[in-house]
Structure formats: structure tokens, C-alpha cells
């Protein structure tokens, strides 16, 4: 078999077997390598190619609203925030244990920044993540309930190891509170959630509209949870004040 026919056969086989890493390495491989070393290098290239593809797919599926990293967060602005404890979660181990995160504090203190940064770390560790807001999720679940699809939707959410529920704020959820409670209860001790909120726990009944339901929800969310309280001035307010002073 001459070299041209051999190369065409290798390319066809790599495409048929979906081995883009092997094909790329074959095209750029060295001629002075032993067959064993050449095969090892090709397989390593294929493994790296598949990892990169999975990472891209996980990032796309996460639907993060923008890019943020933990290294970009200014921990000096919130000295009471336990930096080392928070950074210890970056390996994604808490997700494997089905533990939750609650990021609680005033608006503008960087809760969403930290949530997205941790999400990116979890994706890098191979975890599947979804980012959403509390209101959006409640509306999706309420629609599914009205269309008798709620059990199916809850089951489909199991494909996410971590669901980030952002902006649990002052707006009441109305009838969406009950299916959202069911969502959290369904993931209890199985899958992780991360909630960012500007309301202390004592005020959660205001948005869920039912004190008994809220108590049961908090009991589940906080049972195996890492709770971080963000105490400090709003980043956005500080930046706006600085601009005004320099104007």
C-alpha cells in the first residue's frame, strides 16, 4: 500500500470511528517514532481532544450569563468572607457529595460572581452545571405543572450535578413557590444546588408565601450546606461613587 492510499485509509477510518485526536496526531506525527510510542501518542491526543470537547459542551450547557473567575474576586473588600474555605470548594468535591451552597448578602457584594466562578471550576472538574434565576426556574416549573409535565422535568434536571439558582430576592413567587419547593426537595441529598439571595432566612416566607413550606425548604437546603454571608458595600455602588468623585 503506497503512502497516499494509506493516508486516505487512515483518515476514513478515523472519521468512521470518530477519532479526531488520532487523526490530528497522525497528520503531524514524527516518522522516527516506534510503532508503540506512535500509538501511545495518538491515543493521548485522542483523550485530550475528547476532554476538550466535553469541556466545551459542559460550558455551553451551563448557560453562564458571563465569564467570571474566583481569582478575579476582590476578597479584600469583604474581610469577613472566609476565603480559604470558599476556595476549597473549587475542586468540585462538594458536588460529588450532594452538598449545597447558599450565598447570602446585600445586593452588589459579588454573590453571583462567586457562584459563576465556582460553576466554572466545577465544569473544569467534569461536573454538569446549569445556571438560572429563581423567577425563571419557578415559571418553568409552574408551566410544567400546568401541562402535567412536572415529574418529567424534575427527572430531566438530574442530568445537572449542580443547579445555580440566582437572585432569590424580594419578588414573591406566587403559585411558582410550590413547584420550586418540589424541585429543591427532589434534589435533596442527591444533587447539589447553589442559591444566591439578598434575604436572610427569616424573610423567605415573604417570597414563598407559606411559612410551613419555607421551613421545610430551609431544613433541606441547609442540612448539608456551605453557607457564606457577604457583608460589605456594594461593588457597583463603590464603583459609581469613585467615578463621580473623579468626574
C-alpha positions, 0 to 999 in steps of 0.5 A: 500500500503506497503512502497516499492510499494509506493516508486516505485509509487512515483518515476514513477510518478515523472519521468512521470511528470518530477519532479526531485526536488520532487523526490530528496526531497522525497528520503531524506525527514524527516518522522516527517514532516506534510503532508503540510510542506512535500509538501511545501518542495518538491515543493521548491526543485522542483523550485530550481532544475528547476532554476538550470537547466535553469541556466545551459542551459542559460550558455551553450547557451551563448557560453562564450569563458571563465569564467570571473567575474566583481569582478575579474576586476582590476578597479584600473588600469583604474581610469577613468572607472566609476565603480559604474555605470558599476556595476549597470548594473549587475542586468540585468535591462538594458536588460529588457529595450532594452538598449545597451552597447558599450565598447570602448578602446585600445586593452588589457584594459579588454573590453571583460572581462567586457562584459563576466562578465556582460553576466554572471550576466545577465544569473544569472538574467534569461536573454538569452545571446549569445556571438560572434565576429563581423567577425563571426556574419557578415559571418553568416549573409552574408551566410544567405543572400546568401541562402535567409535565412536572415529574418529567422535568424534575427527572430531566434536571438530574442530568445537572450535578449542580443547579445555580439558582440566582437572585432569590430576592424580594419578588414573591413567587406566587403559585411558582413557590410550590413547584420550586419547593418540589424541585429543591426537595427532589434534589435533596441529598442527591444533587447539589444546588447553589442559591444566591439571595439578598434575604436572610432566612427569616424573610423567605416566607415573604417570597414563598408565601407559606411559612410551613413550606419555607421551613421545610425548604430551609431544613433541606437546603441547609442540612448539608450546606456551605453557607457564606454571608457577604457583608460589605458595600456594594461593588457597583455602588463603590464603583459609581461613587469613585467615578463621580468623585473623579468626574 
